[in-house]
Amino acid sequence: MASIHPAATIASTAVLRGEVQVSAGAVIRDGVILVADGGTIRIGENTIVMEHAVIRSTTADDCTLGAHVMVGPHTHLTGCTLEDEVFIATGASVFNGATLKKWSEVRINGVVHIDTMLEEGATVPIGWVAVGSPAQIFSPERHDDIWAIQKNLNFPTRVFGEPRSSEDGVSLMRRMIGKYAAALRKRLGRYNT
């Protein structure tokens, strides 16, 4: 189901699975994994995805990278939107529903949390965390400040459709992992047939 423009360059060791669209001039380097898990991945014109980056869409969230975007090695992008001319450095992570406006940057090992909106031209410094909409940017040792915002974003419900607590006494991890494993088995069964 991949749609690759003839003027795109895809390394032979890259993995493209599901509905993946790669535009003209885009470069997908060695070991990159593009997995559309129920949604679509769109890679814009002249965008570069460096070695061993992992980019995923989900049933709830497509993953869209605009034109002239640089995605560094060993990054993780899930169900997010990067507008044109965004820079994502080595080891950074951007999560479900996040939007990074034009000219924004996430530097080495920076994190942009779920449903966070990074303003045009904003920068997440090395190892720092952006959370909220509009984003507030914190150093990693400010966990309590990050959690005060992140808790309300409700990661378990947003990503896995599971409330933090349940009346049946089954732990959150058991519910999330059970549901996710079942969905992955179903999708992987489809790919492996």
N, C-alpha and C positions, 0 to 999 in steps of 0.2 A: 504493500500500500504506500510505499515511499514514492514521493514525487521529487526527483532531482533535476534541477536545471542543467542542461548540457555544459554550461559555463561554470558550474560548481566543481570543486575538487574535494573528493572524499577519499581518505586513506583506506587502504585495503583492510586494515585491522579495526576500523570503526564498525560499530554495531548500530544498525537502524532497524527499529521494530515498530510496527503499527503505522499510524497515519503521521508521517514525517514529511515536511515540505522544506526543501533546501533551495534557496534562490540563487540567481546568477552571481558569480564572483565569490560566493561563500567558500570557506576552506574549513573542512572538518579533519582534524589531525588524528594521529595514531591513538588507538585505544579509547576513543570517545564513544560513549554509550548514549544513544538517543532512543528512549523507550516511551512510546505514546501508550500509556495505560488507560485507554478509554477516551482520551481527548486527543488533541492535535498538537504537534510541535511544529512551529514555523520558524525557520532561520532566515533572516533578512539578507538583502544584497550586501556583498562585500563584508560579511560578518565572519570572524575567525573564532573557531572553537579549538582550544589547545588540548594537548595530550591528556588523556584520562579524565576529562570532564564527564560528568554524568548529568544528563538533562532529561527530565521526565514530565509528562503531562499526566493528569488523572481524569477520572470520569467527571469530576466537578470543575477542574481547572485546566484549560489549555496552557501551553507554555509558548510564549511568543518573544522572539528576539528581533529587534528592529534592524535597520541597516547600519553598517559601519560600527558594529558592536565587537568588543574584544572580550572573550571569555578565557581566563587563564587556566593553566593546568590544575588538575585535581579539584575543580570546583564542583558544587552540587546545586543545581537549579531545579526546583519542582513547582510546576503549575504557576509560574510567575510571568510578568510582562516586563520586558526591558525595552524601553523606547530607543530611538536612534542614538548612536554615538555614546553608548554607555560602556564603562570599563569595569570588568569584574576581575580582580587579581587572583593569584594562586591561592587555592584552598578556601575561597570564600563560599558561603552558602546563602541561597535566597529561597524562601519557602512559599508555600501555597498562597495564592491570592495577593502576593506582594506586587507592587508596581514601582518601577524605577524610572523616573522621568529623564528626559534628554540631558545628556552631559553629566549625569550622576556617576559616582565612583564608589565601589566597595573594594577597599584595599585588602592586602594579604590577610587571610583568615577572618575577615569581617563576616558578620551575620546580619541578614535582614529577615525578620520574623514574619509569620503569617499575617496576611491582610495589612501589611505595613506599606505606607506610601512615602517613598523618598523623593523629595522635591527636586525640581530641575537644578542641576549644578551642585547638588549636595554631595558630601563625601562622608563615608563611614571609614574612620581611621583604622590602621592596622589592628586587628584583633577586637575591635569594638562591636557593639550590638545596636542595631536600629530596630525600634519597636513602636507600633502605633501609627495612626494616620491623622495628621501628618506625623512623620517619624520623629521620635526623640532618640538621640544617639548617646549611648552610655559606654563608659569603659567597663571591661568585663567584671571588675571587682564590685561593681554596683548592682549586684544580683537582686537585692531587695527592691531597688527602683525599677529594674527590668521586670521583675516578677509582678509588681503592682500593676503594670500595664498588660503584660503577657497573660496573666491569669484570666483577665476579662476577654482576651482573644479566644480562649477556650480551645486550645489545640486538639484535645481528644474528640470533641464534638465536631469541630471545623474539618478535621482531616479524616477521622475515622467514623464519625456519626455516632459516637458513644459518649454519654454523660460521664462526668467524673465519678459519680456515685450511682449505685443501683440498689434496688430493693431486694434483689435475689442473692446478694452477698458475694457474687462473682467479682473478682478483682478487676480493676480497670485494664491492667495489662492482659489478663486472660481474654477479656472481651475484645479489646483492640486487636490483639495478635490473632485470635481465632477468626475474627471477621476478615482481617487483611489476608491471612493465609488462605482462606477459602476463596477470596476474590483472585488472588494470585494463581492458585491452582487452576481455577477456571480459565484465566487468561493464558497461562503457560500451556495448558492442555490444548487450547486452540492453536497456539503457535507450533506445538510439537506434533500435530497430526498431519 
